[in-house]
Amino acid sequence: MMVHRSRRVVVAALSSLINALVMTSTGTPALAQGQIQVDGTVQWLSGQTLAVITDTPGPTAYVIIGQSLLPVPGARPIVNVDVSQLPQSEYAFMRPGERVTVFGTLTSDGRRVIATSILRASGAQAP
């Protein structure tokens, strides 16, 4: 009984830690209307939505194996970017794997970035 309780406490503490790391590692500002910069690789472009895999690693997750707590590297976060405010010429010929830097503002719900500018790397492809 005591083992299950302590395991729940560890899992709850790790969940809180992971949530805190996600909020700080994605580079999102505390204020929703602040300017942000996202560096990454184009995953896909559809209509007026661009998906970018960020360069910053995701939060480290932890796995309990036996009596050991082992770190596991987190996946890189994917950011959805609204490109509707940009001229189509800035994103029309983007391809998956292309390196970009997106400047914009975070939406009020914190789920997307509204792009104000996109810089494309000259001829660089993701590794």
C-alpha positions as CSV (number, residue, x, y, z in Angstrom):
1,M,0.0,0.0,0.0
2,M,2.8,2.4,0.9
3,V,4.6,1.7,-2.4
4,H,1.5,2.7,-4.5
5,R,1.1,5.9,-2.5
6,S,4.7,6.9,-2.9
7,R,4.6,6.1,-6.6
8,R,1.5,8.3,-7.0
9,V,3.3,11.1,-5.3
10,V,6.3,10.7,-7.6
11,V,4.1,10.6,-10.7
12,A,2.1,13.7,-9.6
13,A,5.3,15.6,-8.8
14,L,6.8,14.6,-12.2
15,S,3.6,15.6,-14.0
16,S,3.8,19.1,-12.4
17,L,7.5,19.4,-13.3
18,I,6.9,18.3,-16.9
19,N,4.0,20.9,-17.3
20,A,6.3,23.6,-15.9
21,L,9.1,22.6,-18.3
22,V,6.8,22.5,-21.3
23,M,5.7,26.1,-20.6
24,T,9.3,27.3,-20.2
25,S,11.0,25.3,-22.9
26,T,8.8,26.2,-25.8
27,G,9.8,29.8,-25.6
28,T,6.3,31.1,-25.0
29,P,6.1,34.4,-23.2
30,A,4.1,34.9,-20.0
31,L,1.9,37.5,-21.8
32,A,-0.1,36.2,-24.7
33,Q,0.4,39.3,-26.9
34,G,4.2,39.4,-26.7
35,Q,6.4,38.9,-29.8
36,I,7.9,35.4,-30.0
37,Q,10.4,33.7,-32.3
38,V,10.2,30.1,-33.3
39,D,13.2,28.5,-35.0
40,G,12.6,25.1,-36.6
41,T,11.9,22.9,-39.6
42,V,8.7,23.0,-41.7
43,Q,6.7,19.8,-41.2
44,W,3.8,20.7,-43.4
45,L,1.9,23.6,-45.0
46,S,-1.8,23.3,-45.6
47,G,-4.0,26.3,-46.6
48,Q,-3.0,29.1,-44.1
49,T,-1.5,26.8,-41.4
50,L,2.2,26.0,-41.2
51,A,3.4,23.3,-38.8
52,V,7.0,23.9,-37.6
53,I,9.0,21.4,-35.5
54,T,11.0,23.5,-33.1
55,D,14.7,23.3,-32.6
56,T,14.4,23.3,-28.8
57,P,14.0,19.8,-27.3
58,G,10.8,19.0,-25.5
59,P,10.8,18.4,-21.7
60,T,12.6,15.4,-20.4
61,A,10.2,12.7,-19.4
62,Y,11.0,10.1,-16.7
63,V,10.3,6.4,-16.7
64,I,10.3,4.2,-13.6
65,I,12.0,0.9,-14.3
66,G,12.2,-1.3,-11.3
67,Q,13.3,1.1,-8.6
68,S,15.1,3.5,-10.9
69,L,13.9,6.7,-12.3
70,L,15.4,7.2,-15.7
71,P,15.3,10.3,-17.9
72,V,13.9,10.0,-21.5
73,P,14.5,12.8,-24.0
74,G,11.3,14.5,-24.9
75,A,10.1,15.0,-28.5
76,R,10.6,18.4,-30.1
77,P,7.3,20.4,-29.9
78,I,5.4,21.2,-33.0
79,V,4.0,24.7,-33.3
80,N,1.0,25.5,-35.6
81,V,1.5,28.9,-37.3
82,D,-1.3,31.0,-38.8
83,V,0.1,32.6,-42.0
84,S,-3.1,34.3,-43.0
85,Q,-1.7,37.8,-42.2
86,L,1.4,37.3,-44.5
87,P,1.7,37.8,-48.2
88,Q,1.4,34.5,-49.9
89,S,4.8,35.0,-51.5
90,E,6.4,34.5,-48.1
91,Y,5.2,30.9,-47.7
92,A,3.8,29.7,-51.1
93,F,6.8,27.5,-52.1
94,M,7.8,26.2,-48.6
95,R,8.5,22.5,-48.5
96,P,8.7,20.0,-45.6
97,G,12.3,19.9,-44.2
98,E,12.9,23.6,-45.0
99,R,14.6,25.6,-42.1
100,V,12.6,28.7,-41.0
101,T,12.4,31.3,-38.3
102,V,8.9,32.5,-37.5
103,F,8.2,35.8,-35.8
104,G,4.7,36.5,-34.5
105,T,2.3,36.7,-31.6
106,L,0.8,33.9,-29.5
107,T,-3.0,33.5,-29.7
108,S,-5.0,34.2,-26.6
109,D,-5.6,30.4,-26.1
110,G,-1.8,29.8,-26.5
111,R,-2.3,27.1,-29.1
112,R,-1.0,28.9,-32.2
113,V,1.3,31.6,-33.4
114,I,0.0,34.3,-35.7
115,A,3.0,35.0,-38.0
116,T,4.1,38.6,-38.7
117,S,7.2,37.5,-40.6
118,I,9.0,34.3,-41.8
119,L,12.7,34.1,-42.6
120,R,13.7,31.2,-44.8
121,A,17.1,29.7,-44.6
122,S,18.8,29.8,-48.0
123,G,18.9,26.3,-49.3
124,A,19.3,24.6,-45.9
125,Q,17.5,21.4,-45.2
126,A,16.9,19.8,-41.9
127,P,19.3,17.0,-40.8
